Amino acid sequence: MSDAPVLGDLATPVTVIDADTGVGEIEALIRADPESLGLVADDQGILHVLDRAYLESVLAGRLGYGRALLFRRPARYLLRRPALVLPAATAWVDAARAVLERPNSAKANPVVVRFDDGRLGIAPVGPLVEHLSRRYETLAQQDILTGLGNRRRLTEVAGALLAGTGRQLALLLLDLDRFKEINDELGHTRGDELLRQVAAVLAAEPGFDSVFRLGGDEFVLLADDSEHLEETGRSLLHAIQGPFTVAGVPITVEASIGIARTTTGRRDLGDLLAGADTAMYAAKQHRTAVELWRPELAASTDLRLQAELRTAIDQGQLVLHYQPLVDARTGAVVSLEALVRWDHPRHGLLGPAAFLPGAERSEVIQALTDRVLTDAVAQAARWHRAGWPVPVAVNLPAPVLAQDRIVDVIAGLLDEHRLPAWALIVEITESAVMTRPDRSADHLRKIRELGVRVAMDDFGTGYTSLALLTQLPLDELKLDQAFVHGIHHARERAIVEAVAAMAKGLHLTLVAEGVEDQETADILTAAGFDVLQGYHFGRPVSPDQLAGPVDGHLGVGAGGGVESVDQQPQAVGQ
C-alpha cells in the first residue's frame, strides 16, 4: 500500500446479484467462497450489502429454522438500508469518517467500492476505523502548522526520558524575537510560513532527541547535557538565522534561548520548562541571546511570575469574569466589564493585583492583552448569537495603547467574530494616556472610528488635565470608587457633583464604580450619574454563571450565589 492508502487498496472483488435472486442461490455463493465478505444486491440500481455475518445470522434464524423459512424467498426479502458506496480513490481517513456518520445499526456493514472502470468491490470497516483512530492519535500529538510534536507529545517524550536514571538532559526553549512585528507587517499567513521554515531547520539539526512547538513562536528542543550548552544554543541561533524568503521578502530571524538542565532531584518537565522560560526571558531582557538557568535568575519574584505567565497564556490558564454595569434609573444591564483572573495550577485563582503590575513592566503584557481581547470579543459574540446583545468592556494598558498594532488587532477580532463594533468598549486609564499623550490619543481616535466606544476608567486618580480630556475621543467617564465611597460626606459629594456636571457638559456617559448599597446608588442617581457598577448590583462571575437578562435585569445561573475572589472590583482587564 501507498503512504496515503485509498479505499481501492482495501477492496476485494464482490459478486453482484439481482434483488430477485433466491436465498438458496445466495447461500450457495457464500459457501463457494469462504474468503468472501459477502455479496452486493442490486435492487433497480440501488445497491445493498449482504455481508457474511448477516447472512449466516438470518439463515440460522432465532430458533434454527431460518434456512427452511427463507430458502425460496428472493434476496429482496433480506435487504436492509442501501449500502455506503464510495469511489476507489477515497482516502481511508475520509472513508472512515463516512462510515462513522452512518446510524449505529449500519456502522459495521462493509463498504461498497466503485472503481473507475465500473467494477465493484467490497471493503471491511475495521481497518478504516483503526486507521482513523491512529491518525487522530498522531494529530493529537502533532502541531498542525509545522508537523513538529506539540506540548502533549513533549510531555510524553520527556516523561519517558526523565523517568530513566543516570542520563542528564537539557531543555532548550527558543522564542523568536519581534515575531509579532513580522505578523503585523506581512500578515499571519506569511508569519505561519516563516514558522514552518524555521521548524524545518530545527527538525534537521543534529544532536537533539526531539523538537517541539509549544505554540506561537516558541519551540523546545531536548538534548543531552554537556559543558557546551551555550555554544550549542548559539549554533542553533545561527542555523535559523536565514534569511528565509517569505512572500518575496528575505527575512533574517533573531531569537532568544533559555536552557535548563536536569540536576539531582530535579527531573520534572514542569520545572525544566519554568527554568528555561525564566532563562529565555533573561536572555531577551539582557540581550545576551542565550542564557542558562541558574538560581540567581529565580531570585526575582517578578521575573519568575512573568515566565510562568507566558506559559499560562499559552495553556489557557487566564480566565475572564464579568461584572455588570446597570442603568442608574431602571437597573437594566447596559454592559459587562471583563476582568482577567489567573487560574494558577499551584496557587489557585489569582486576582489581577498578583500579576498585572509585573506584566505591565514586560512585553508579556502584549500577549496577555491579546488573550483578554480575543476571549472577551468571542464571548460577546456568543451572547449576541444567543439573543443577548450586551456590550463588553476591556482595558487597554499603557504599553498596549502606545503600540500602533492595537488598532488592527481590535479590527481583526471584530471582523473574525462578526461582532458589531458598538458591542465592544475599550477602557483606558489616565496614566495610560499620559504615558504617550499624542500617540495614545491618535490610537483612540482610530479605534473610535471603527465604531468601538472609549471609556476613561478610574477618573480622578491620575493627572489628566481638563484640556486633554476635551481632546480625547471619549464616550464614557468612570469615576474612581475612592470618590464614590466618600460621597456621604459633603466635601466629597461636592467633588462628585462637579465631575458629573463636567461630564454632562462634555456629553459623556457618566459611570460610578464601587457602588455597594442602595443609599449610595440613590445619591449618585440624583447627582446625574447614568450608569452604576459595584457589588450592590453584582460581583464578577464566570460566563456560565450569567443567565442573561431577566425582565431587563441580570439573571444568575444555576451555580448559586455570585462571589468574587477580589476584595474590591478591579479595572477591566486588570
Beta strands, then each sheet from edge to edge (+ up, - down):
strand 1: 12-13
strand 2: 15-18
strand 3: 38-43
strand 4: 46-51
strand 5: 85-87
strand 6: 111-114
strand 7: 120-123
strand 8: 169-176
strand 9: 210-215
strand 10: 218-224
strand 11: 244-246
strand 12: 249-251
strand 13: 255-261
strand 14: 290-292
strand 15: 318-327
strand 16: 333-344
strand 17: 348-350
strand 18: 392-395
strand 19: 424-429
strand 20: 453-459
strand 21: 476-479
strand 22: 509-512
strand 23: 531-533
strand 24: 546-550
strand 25: 553-556
sheet 1: 1+ 7- 6+ 5+
sheet 2: 2+ 3+ 4-
sheet 3: 9+ 10- 8+ 13- 14-
sheet 4: 11+ 12-
sheet 5: 17+ 16- 15+ 23- 22- 21- 20- 19- 18-
sheet 6: 24+ 25-
end
